[in-house]
Amino acid sequence: MRKRRRLRWRDLPLAVKVLFQVSMVALVLFSTNILMYWQMNNMMRSLDSVYASNVNLTELAESLEAVQTDMYNYLTVKTSDSLESYYRSEEKYRNLLEQLNEQVMENPVKLLEKNIRKMSETYLDYTAETVLAKRGRNVEKYKGYYADTLQMYRYLNSYISDLNVQQFKNNSSSYQALQSAIQYMEVVSTVMLVLMMGVCILMLFYMVKGVVAPLTGMAATANLVGQANFNVKMPPTDAEDEVGVVTRAFNTMVSSLEEYMKLTKENMEKEQEMMERELLMETHLKEAQLKYLQSQINPHFLFNSLNAGAQLAMMEDAEKTCIFVERMADFFRYNVKKGSEDATLMEEVEAVENYVYILNVRFAGEIHYTDEVDESVLDCKVPSMILQPLVENAVNHGIRNIEWEGTIRLRVKRDGDVIRISVKDNGKGMSADRIEQVLNGEVQSEESPGDSTGIGMHNVISRLELYYKQKNLLMIRSEGENQGTEVIITIPDMQPGE
């Protein structure tokens, strides 16, 4: 039977030794800090309470000003936003009034609080009547009430300022007494902390010295090994703690460490160099491709659309022209802003709507467009300007110059873990050979410069493949001549943050 070995201090794990020793020091420091913290916390609570009344009065004055300002804004602009802002300010001011005294007392401060509270209730009644008269378009009535509220507002500002001054004077004496007590406490706390730190340092030094001695010898030997001296070894030991285990393992590994470190270093340097070179080349290639593909926007489309807006201004009233110009501005603002950024499906759908609206103004509403969009996928991230080129192709190559009424339908829906986007028209259709040429990038944009944004089908396909790092994300269906065309994009469902 194996004889049980007597537990020695040197056999205890280092974690146990250090934990025991540090715990002793920490206990002393913690007790001292708790005592000082308790005393300082009491002082700070007292100090905070001294000027709490002044802070509350300042907030009350700011809230009063907000009520007056919001009411004036509603009287001048009369919008739902300004009215809602007034009601919020009024509610906040009423809540702050609840903190003021409402009892009759001999204390002049409390009495002034009671007067401010009563005057504020009257002031709020005046403001409510002013707003009500404004909503009822009773000009004479709301002007009269507004004059009353302005006078009451000035009185309240004056009274609140007086109350703030009185509160400040009352609090000054208390603040000076607390400040003296805090200064005394700071001196006592500093002295106690310095003394306790000195005692703890001495305790920690003597307790840790026994643990550090073996590590010092190991550090010296490891330093020699770090200098490529692999002929040294640690002194043998029978200790069962981590230092003993590491010492024996260290002596075993020293003989083969030099060759191992050399080979490892060479392999890591080569691998790192190759990875950096490959990553740099891939990054430069993708950046160049994306910048090239996303820069192909034809400015003639903007100029023609602006000319159409000018002609519309001559024939119609300013309101329709304003809507046209706003739609056109939104479209090109999105075009420029999103040229090198991601977009959401909501932004893409809005860009399509603006584009169709612009064309219908130019071509007297001959484009019949409908959409069916699953709202749950509108926040999905996609490359910018992928839907508008599809609708543009449907207009220019599908329904333009056909003898029947042309329609375009956009559908966006979630299908499992993917999102399917369909742009379908009932126009001229495409042959199988033509579809293959388009998908292979063999057909370039054929539109005239004045009718196109310049982003062709091949551009969309290339950017989809670069963005999602997948092939065959876009497919084209057509039954043949005069049977219409459907372009379908299938992309992963990438929500914000993914």
C-alpha positions in Angstrom: 0.0 0.0 0.0 1.4 3.4 -1.0 2.3 5.6 1.9 0.3 8.8 2.0 2.5 11.8 1.6 2.3 14.6 4.1 0.9 17.8 2.6 3.5 20.5 2.5 3.2 24.2 1.7 5.5 23.8 -1.3 3.2 21.2 -2.8 0.1 23.5 -2.8 -0.8 24.9 -6.2 0.4 28.4 -6.9 -3.2 29.6 -7.3 -4.0 28.5 -3.7 -0.8 30.2 -2.3 -1.4 33.4 -4.2 -5.1 33.5 -3.5 -4.6 33.0 0.2 -1.9 35.6 0.5 -3.7 38.2 -1.7 -7.0 37.5 0.1 -5.4 38.5 3.4 -4.2 41.8 2.0 -7.5 42.4 0.1 -9.5 41.8 3.3 -7.6 44.5 5.1 -7.8 47.0 2.2 -11.5 46.2 1.7 -12.4 46.8 5.3 -10.6 50.1 5.3 -12.2 51.2 2.0 -15.7 50.2 3.1 -15.3 52.4 6.2 -14.1 55.4 4.2 -16.7 54.8 1.5 -19.5 54.7 4.0 -18.4 58.0 5.6 -17.8 59.7 2.3 -21.1 58.5 0.9 -22.9 60.0 3.8 -21.2 63.3 3.2 -21.9 63.3 -0.5 -25.6 62.5 0.1 -25.8 65.4 2.4 -24.0 67.6 -0.1 -26.3 66.6 -3.0 -29.4 67.3 -1.0 -28.2 70.9 -0.3 -28.6 72.1 -3.9 -31.2 69.7 -5.1 -33.8 72.4 -4.6 -31.9 74.8 -6.8 -31.6 72.1 -9.5 -35.3 71.4 -9.4 -36.1 75.2 -9.7 -33.8 75.5 -12.7 -35.6 72.5 -14.3 -38.9 74.1 -13.5 -37.9 77.4 -15.2 -36.7 75.6 -18.3 -39.9 73.6 -18.5 -41.9 76.9 -18.2 -39.9 78.4 -21.0 -40.5 75.2 -23.1 -44.3 75.6 -22.6 -44.3 79.2 -23.7 -42.0 78.5 -26.7 -44.1 75.5 -27.9 -47.3 77.4 -27.5 -45.9 80.3 -29.5 -44.6 77.9 -32.2 -48.1 76.5 -32.5 -49.7 79.9 -32.8 -47.2 80.8 -35.6 -47.1 77.6 -37.7 -50.1 75.6 -36.4 -48.8 72.1 -37.2 -49.6 68.8 -35.5 -46.0 68.4 -34.4 -45.9 71.8 -32.7 -49.2 71.0 -30.9 -47.9 67.7 -29.7 -44.7 69.4 -28.5 -46.8 71.9 -26.5 -48.9 69.1 -24.8 -45.7 67.3 -23.8 -44.2 70.4 -22.4 -47.4 71.2 -20.5 -47.5 67.7 -19.0 -43.9 67.9 -17.9 -44.4 71.3 -16.3 -47.5 70.0 -14.4 -45.5 67.1 -13.1 -42.7 69.4 -11.8 -45.3 71.6 -10.1 -46.3 68.6 -7.9 -42.9 69.0 -6.1 -43.8 72.5 -4.9 -45.6 73.2 -1.6 -49.3 73.8 -1.7 -50.0 74.3 2.0 -50.3 77.6 3.8 -47.1 78.0 5.9 -45.3 80.8 7.6 -42.0 79.9 6.0 -41.4 82.5 3.2 -39.8 80.0 0.9 -42.8 77.5 1.2 -45.2 80.4 0.9 -43.5 81.5 -2.4 -43.7 78.0 -3.7 -47.4 77.9 -3.0 -47.9 81.2 -4.9 -45.9 79.9 -7.9 -47.9 76.7 -8.0 -51.2 78.6 -8.0 -50.1 81.1 -10.6 -48.8 78.3 -12.7 -52.2 76.6 -12.7 -53.8 79.8 -13.9 -51.0 80.3 -16.5 -51.6 76.7 -17.9 -55.4 77.5 -18.1 -54.6 80.6 -20.1 -52.3 78.6 -22.5 -54.9 76.0 -22.9 -57.5 78.6 -23.8 -55.1 80.3 -26.2 -54.4 77.0 -28.0 -58.2 76.2 -28.1 -59.0 79.6 -29.6 -56.2 79.2 -32.2 -57.6 75.8 -33.2 -61.0 77.3 -33.5 -59.5 80.2 -35.6 -60.9 82.8 -33.2 -58.1 85.4 -33.8 -59.3 88.1 -31.4 -59.8 85.6 -28.6 -56.4 83.8 -28.9 -54.6 87.2 -29.2 -56.2 88.3 -25.9 -55.4 85.1 -24.1 -51.8 85.1 -25.5 -51.3 88.6 -24.1 -52.5 87.3 -20.7 -50.2 84.2 -20.9 -47.2 86.4 -21.8 -47.8 88.6 -18.8 -48.3 85.6 -16.5 -45.2 84.0 -17.9 -43.1 87.0 -17.0 -44.4 87.1 -13.5 -43.7 83.4 -13.0 -40.2 83.7 -14.3 -39.6 86.5 -11.8 -41.1 84.6 -8.9 -39.1 81.4 -9.7 -35.9 83.5 -9.9 -36.7 85.0 -6.5 -37.4 81.6 -5.0 -34.1 80.2 -6.5 -32.1 83.1 -4.9 -33.7 82.5 -1.5 -33.1 78.7 -1.7 -29.5 79.4 -2.7 -29.0 81.7 0.4 -30.5 79.1 2.7 -28.3 76.3 1.2 -25.0 78.3 1.3 -24.6 78.0 5.1 -25.3 74.2 5.0 -22.9 73.8 2.1 -20.0 75.6 3.9 -20.5 73.3 7.0 -20.5 70.2 4.8 -17.5 71.4 2.8 -15.5 71.8 6.0 -16.5 68.3 7.2 -15.5 66.8 3.8 -12.1 68.5 3.8 -11.5 67.0 7.3 -12.7 63.7 6.1 -10.3 63.8 3.1 -7.3 64.4 5.3 -8.3 61.5 7.7 -9.0 59.2 4.8 -5.7 59.9 3.1 -3.7 59.3 6.3 -5.6 56.0 7.0 -5.2 54.9 3.4 -1.4 55.6 3.3 -0.9 53.8 6.6 -2.9 50.7 5.5 -1.2 50.6 2.1 2.2 50.5 3.9 1.1 47.7 6.2 -0.4 45.7 3.3 2.7 46.2 1.2 4.9 44.8 3.9 2.5 41.8 4.4 2.3 41.1 0.7 6.1 41.3 0.4 6.9 38.7 3.0 4.0 36.4 2.0 4.8 36.5 -1.7 8.6 36.2 -1.3 8.3 32.5 -0.7 6.3 32.0 -3.9 8.4 34.2 -6.1 11.8 32.6 -5.2 11.3 29.5 -7.4 9.9 31.6 -10.2 13.0 33.9 -10.1 15.2 30.9 -10.8 13.0 29.7 -13.6 13.0 33.2 -15.1 16.8 33.4 -15.1 17.1 30.0 -16.8 14.3 30.9 -19.3 16.2 34.1 -20.1 19.3 32.1 -21.0 17.2 29.8 -23.2 15.7 32.9 -24.8 19.3 34.0 -25.8 19.6 30.7 -27.7 21.6 28.9 -24.9 19.9 25.5 -25.0 22.6 23.8 -22.8 21.2 25.0 -19.5 18.6 23.2 -17.3 16.6 23.9 -14.3 17.8 22.5 -11.0 15.9 19.3 -10.2 13.0 19.5 -7.7 10.4 17.1 -6.1 7.8 19.8 -5.6 4.3 18.9 -6.8 3.1 22.5 -7.5 3.0 24.1 -10.9 6.6 25.2 -10.7 7.8 21.7 -10.1 5.8 20.3 -13.0 7.0 23.1 -15.3 10.6 22.6 -14.3 10.6 19.0 -15.2 8.8 19.6 -18.5 11.1 22.5 -19.2 14.2 20.3 -18.9 12.6 17.7 -21.3 11.8 20.2 -24.0 15.0 22.3 -24.0 17.0 19.7 -26.1 14.6 20.0 -29.1 13.4 23.6 -28.6 16.0 25.3 -30.9 15.1 23.3 -34.0 11.4 23.4 -33.3 11.4 27.2 -32.9 13.4 27.8 -36.0 11.1 25.7 -38.2 8.0 27.2 -36.7 9.2 30.7 -37.2 10.1 30.1 -40.9 6.8 28.4 -41.6 4.8 31.2 -39.9 6.6 33.9 -41.8 6.1 32.2 -45.2 2.4 31.6 -44.5 1.8 35.1 -43.2 3.5 36.6 -46.2 1.4 34.5 -48.6 -1.9 35.3 -46.8 -1.2 39.0 -46.8 -0.3 39.0 -50.5 -3.4 37.0 -51.5 -5.7 39.2 -49.3 -4.2 42.4 -50.8 -4.6 41.2 -54.3 -8.2 40.1 -53.7 -9.1 43.4 -52.0 -7.6 45.5 -54.8 -9.4 43.5 -57.4 -12.8 43.7 -55.8 -12.4 47.4 -55.1 -11.5 48.1 -58.7 -14.4 46.0 -60.0 -17.0 47.5 -57.7 -15.8 51.1 -58.5 -15.9 50.4 -62.2 -19.3 48.8 -62.1 -21.0 51.3 -59.9 -19.8 54.4 -61.8 -21.7 53.7 -65.0 -24.6 56.1 -64.6 -25.6 58.1 -67.7 -26.1 61.8 -67.0 -28.3 62.4 -70.1 -31.2 60.7 -68.3 -31.0 63.5 -65.6 -30.9 66.2 -68.2 -33.9 64.8 -70.2 -35.9 64.4 -67.1 -35.2 68.0 -66.0 -36.3 69.2 -69.4 -39.6 67.2 -69.0 -40.1 68.9 -65.6 -39.6 72.3 -67.1 -42.2 71.5 -69.9 -44.6 70.2 -67.2 -44.2 73.5 -65.3 -45.4 75.4 -68.4 -48.5 73.3 -68.9 -49.7 72.6 -65.3 -49.9 74.2 -61.9 -46.9 74.3 -59.6 -48.1 71.5 -57.3 -47.7 68.8 -59.9 -44.4 70.2 -61.0 -43.2 70.2 -57.4 -44.1 66.5 -57.0 -42.3 65.6 -60.2 -39.2 67.5 -59.2 -39.2 66.0 -55.7 -39.5 62.4 -57.2 -36.7 63.1 -59.6 -34.5 64.6 -56.9 -35.1 61.6 -54.7 -34.2 59.2 -57.5 -30.9 60.9 -58.4 -30.0 61.7 -54.8 -30.3 57.9 -54.1 -28.4 57.1 -57.2 -25.5 59.3 -56.2 -25.6 58.6 -52.5 -25.8 54.8 -52.8 -23.3 54.5 -55.6 -20.8 52.8 -53.3 -23.0 51.8 -50.3 -25.3 49.0 -49.4 -29.0 49.7 -49.6 -32.2 48.2 -48.2 -35.0 46.7 -50.3 -37.2 49.5 -49.1 -34.9 52.0 -50.7 -34.6 50.0 -53.9 -38.4 49.8 -54.2 -38.8 53.5 -53.6 -36.2 54.2 -56.3 -38.2 52.1 -58.7 -41.4 54.0 -57.9 -39.6 57.3 -58.4 -38.2 56.1 -61.7 -41.6 54.9 -63.1 -43.2 58.1 -62.0 -40.6 60.2 -63.9 -41.1 58.1 -67.0 -44.9 58.4 -66.8 -44.6 62.2 -66.6 -42.4 62.1 -69.7 -44.5 59.7 -71.6 -48.0 60.7 -70.5 -48.6 57.7 -68.2 -48.2 54.9 -70.7 -46.3 52.7 -68.2 -48.7 50.6 -66.1 -46.7 49.5 -63.0 -47.8 47.5 -60.0 -45.9 46.0 -57.1 -46.4 43.3 -54.5 -43.9 43.6 -51.7 -43.5 41.6 -48.5 -43.0 44.3 -45.9 -41.1 41.9 -43.6 -38.1 41.9 -45.9 -37.9 45.6 -46.6 -35.0 46.0 -44.1 -32.9 43.4 -45.9 -29.5 44.7 -47.1 -28.7 44.4 -50.9 -26.3 46.1 -53.3 -27.6 49.4 -54.5 -29.3 50.0 -57.9 -30.2 46.4 -58.7 -34.0 46.8 -59.2 -34.2 50.0 -61.2 -32.1 48.6 -64.1 -34.4 45.6 -64.3 -37.5 47.8 -64.6 -35.6 50.0 -67.1 -34.9 47.0 -69.3 -38.6 45.9 -69.0 -39.6 49.4 -70.3 -37.1 49.8 -73.1 -36.9 46.2 -74.3 -40.3 44.9 -73.2 -43.3 47.2 -73.4 -41.9 50.1 -75.4 -43.6 50.5 -78.8 -45.9 47.4 -78.4 -49.4 47.5 -79.9 -51.2 46.4 -76.7 -51.3 47.9 -73.2 -47.9 47.2 -71.5 -47.7 46.3 -67.8 -44.8 45.8 -65.4 -45.2 44.0 -62.1 -42.6 43.9 -59.3 -42.9 41.1 -56.6 -40.7 40.8 -53.5 -41.3 38.0 -51.1 -39.5 35.7 -48.6 -39.2 32.1 -49.5 -37.6 30.1 -46.6 -34.2 31.5 -46.0 -34.0 33.4 -49.3 -35.7 36.4 -50.8 -37.1 36.2 -54.4 -37.5 39.3 -56.4 -39.4 39.2 -59.7 -39.8 41.9 -62.4 -42.3 40.7 -65.0 -43.7 42.4 -68.1 -46.1 41.4 -70.8 -44.0 42.8 -73.7 -42.0 41.5 -76.6 -40.4 38.6 -74.8 -37.0 37.0 -75.5 -35.7 33.9 -77.3 -33.7 31.3 -75.5 -30.5 32.3 -77.3 -31.0 35.9 -76.4 -31.5 35.0 -72.7 -28.2 33.0 -72.8 -26.4 35.9 -74.4 -27.6 38.4 -71.7 -26.7 36.1 -68.8 -23.2 35.4 -70.3 -22.6 39.2 -70.6 -22.4 39.0 -74.4 -25.1 41.7 -74.8 -24.2 45.3 -73.8 -26.6 48.1 -73.1 -28.2 49.2 -76.4 -30.4 52.1 -75.1 -29.8 55.5 -76.5 -28.0 57.8 -74.0 -31.0 59.9 -73.3 -33.3 57.1 -72.2 -31.1 55.1 -69.8 -29.4 55.4 -66.4 -26.5 53.4 -68.0 -26.6 50.4 -65.6 -27.2 47.3 -67.7 -28.2 43.8 -66.9 -24.6 42.5 -66.9 -23.7 45.2 -64.4 -26.4 44.0 -62.0 -25.3 40.4 -62.4 -21.7 41.2 -61.7 -22.4 43.3 -58.6 -24.7 40.6 -57.2 -22.0 38.0 -57.7 -19.3 40.2 -56.1 -21.6 41.2 -53.2 -22.9 37.7 -52.2 -19.9 35.7 -53.6 -22.2 33.3 -55.4 -23.1 32.5 -59.0 -26.5 32.1 -60.7 -28.4 34.6 -58.5 -30.3 36.0 -61.5 -32.4 34.1 -64.0 -34.6 35.2 -67.0 -37.8 33.5 -68.1 -39.7 34.0 -71.4 -42.1 31.9 -73.4 -41.0 33.5 -76.6 -41.9 36.3 -78.9 -44.7 38.6 -77.6 -45.0 36.4 -74.4 -43.4 38.8 -72.0 -40.3 38.4 -69.9 -39.7 37.7 -66.2 -36.4 38.4 -64.4 -36.0 36.7 -61.1 -33.3 37.4 -58.4 -32.8 35.0 -55.5 -30.6 36.3 -52.7 -29.9 35.3 -49.1 -32.1 36.9 -46.4 -29.5 39.3 -44.9 -31.1 41.3 -42.1 -29.4 44.4 -40.6 -26.3 43.5 -38.4 -25.7 40.2 -40.3 
